[in-house]
Amino acid sequence: MSTGGTLVIDPVFPLELIILIAAAVGVLVLWPGRRRACELVGPKRYTLLAVLRLAGLLLVTALLLRPSIAVTESPQTLEQKFIVAVDTSSSMAHEAEEGTRYAQALALLDGAGLLAAPAEGTSDISLYAFDAHARPLSADELPTAPEGRTTAFNTSISDMLDSLRAGQGAYGLILLTDGHDFELINPAKTGTDARLRRAPIYPLALGTEGRPQDVSVRITSYQPFTYFGQKALVSASIRLVGAEYEPLTVSLLREDKVVETRRLNAEELQQLNVHFEVREPEIGQYKYEIRVAPLPYERQRENNSATTFLNVVNRKIQLLLLEGHPNWDTTFFQRALLRNDKMDLDALVQYAPNKIRRLRQSESENELTVPRTVEDLLHYHAVILGQDLGPMLGEDGRAALDQYLEKGGVVVFLRGPAFGSSGDDSGLQPTDWQTLEKKNFQVEIERDGQSLTPFRLVASEAAAGVRFPAMAAARPSQQLKPLTAVLASAVRPQGDRLPAILYRRSGQGQVLSVGVDGFWRWAFNAGADLQNPLYERFWDQTLLWLLSGSEAATGDQLTLRLSTSTLMLGESVHFRLSGALPENMPNTGVTLRREDEETARLQLATGPGQSHPTATFTPEQPGIYTAEARLPDGTVQTSRFIVMDENLEDTDVAVDLPYLEKLAETSGGRMLQPDELAAFIQQKRSEDTSVEPTVKLKEIWNRPWLFYLIGLLLGGEWLLRRRWGLA
């Protein structure tokens, strides 16, 4: 509300100087020549001219004084209230000094009288529960136990602030929480947003005082298959809280027996990656576990180990690489395959017209020639295609690729279109790729890719803070063909996305198509492990994943194949009976057990468009599962897989005091102690929250019409003088 109004001036020059200048100018424009002017035009006309001159002069003087009206504004009185929010994420179920953190929160609210039913219309307390979002509720509606899967502070606090009505303010936001935040938004931003809304945040930290110790382990290597007798890596990420410079004892267990132990120092790291090299001399499936010995003051020890399974096969993977226009992507891909013990590579690279370089990794009596028939391709488990292959393969070789896919082969388009712009590969591709767009693109894993072994590997590295070099270029695409999955996208600098890696089943075969240029840059990632580079691990796991669903990798022997041996809760595992099927194939069932308890029975069945029986299972609980199938030949095959429920609310259990302190500091609040909650609320209620009236200046001089008026007065005076012969 505005009251009163006082004229104030803010002169450009000292007031005395402006008055002196105005007087001098007034005399100069009126006194000289007044008698002659009166004689020429008469007294009345001369008086009109003098009035116009003086009016213009006075307005110019007013501009130099810069007058304004000072108005006193009294701010509207706001209705103040407290917003009290209780963290209901699952981390609040961890132990505190007395019971769980959540139970301690409810006890504090009850002790401060915040759970008592107030008289209608008299409460200045708004109660909220928050985890991924905030929701208002009454004391009777508070859940009996925390059940949220994650915590998002920025979103939840925004939800609470948005609930304030017009004319309503907040004494503050009181948060009863352990400070776990997985939204990864800087607390300074959240606190500043609350400060701008005049809503300081007062966190009350729940949990063990100080910064407790905690170690959590999760598997980061997902190798569905490896070749017997060759090395494989079992890798894990160890998250550390309160473990600065603590000695760590990390053990690798094979089938529950310790096979290797390392002693490391945590230094000042918050995350430590460990890799164990293993070799299996025989085919089969082997259970591996990485375990960290508990720290002296560690209370939560259930997350100190993680388990995975390693599947060992007895055949090297036969690959054929065809390239008609070599570049860095082809070169680095070829080098990665040559260093891989599981792969046996043949390569044909045309480096000039009718000049082909042949590379055969293993000795053979047969000469390596350009494939012309499907029989030339069926020897290979997968065929990798580069670009400009039309002159090399010809029409016969192109037709052989179609037949190869129909018979269950795997084709990888390493660089988008393989036959130039002629469209000869449009029948094979999941989409029609367009011309390369040269920009820096970041690759991001999409939802369809996050459940797959190689892409989960990339996502886990990104979650650990690894930044991957940008792709040099990407290809826009036209409409995707039916049943095409986008496993990864290329993100433009402005944020829009293009498909980067596509997957599609074609007949009985599989097609993987890459639409970005510059994958080789991943081999030079600044944070890469030079002994085990992510680039090589990614392509190793990608080829193994593709072959896990290919008939070419099994031979004639009937085999129960699993799509993966490690999956997250909510994902599905796919079973497939591979090999040469007998006539009149009888029904084959799969019995699933978890911890020796039967959980499901599946029936392998051949669906439309399928050549072999399949089944799908979606676990409802984490744990180690055993799949047992009795095959038509009377043999029983057993495979195991592990289902993980990787909820960071349950693995990172330490109270995050630095986060809460930063949140309070930037919002204008402070940390609360458990024993001061009731007194703090009474103190804030008794504080004078009125705001001092403010004085605002409303400028009079800075108006367009004033300048127009000055021009009109002085211009009109000049026109009249000119007309009357005085100009």
Secondary structure, DSSP 8 states (H G I E B T S, - for coil): -EEEEEEEE--SS-HHHHHHHHHHHHHHHHSTTHHHHHHHH-HHHHHHHHHHHHHHHHHHHHHHH-EEEEEEE-----EEEEEEEEE-BGGGGSB-SSSBHHHHHHHHHHHTT-SS---TT---EEEEEESSSEEE--GGGS-SS--BS---HHHHHHHHHHT--TTEEEEEEEEEE-----S---HHHHHHHHHHTT--EEEEE-SSSS--BEEEEEE----S-EETTSEEEEEEEEEEES-TT-EEEEEEEETTEEEEEEEEE-TT-SEEEEEEEEE-SS-EEEEEEEEE---TTB---TTSEEEEEEEEESS-EEEEEEESS--HHHHHHHHHHHT-TTEEEEEEEEEETTEEEEEESS--SS------SHHHHTT-SEEEE-S--HHHHHHHHHHHHHHHHHTT-EEEETTS-SSGGG-TTTTTSSS-B---B-S-BEEEE-HHHHTSHHHHHHHHHHHTT-----BSEE--B----TT-EEEEEEE-TTS-EEEEEEEEEETTEEEEEE-EE-GGGGGG-TT--TTS-HHHHHHHHHHHHHHHT-GGGTTTS-EEEES-SEEETT--EEEEEES---SS---EEEEEEETTEEEEEEEEB--TT-SS-EEEE--SS-EEEEEEEE-TTS-EEEEEEEEE---HHHH--S--HHHHHHHHHHHT---B-GGGHHHHHHHHHHS------EEEEEESS--HHHHHHHHHHHHHHHHHHHHTT--
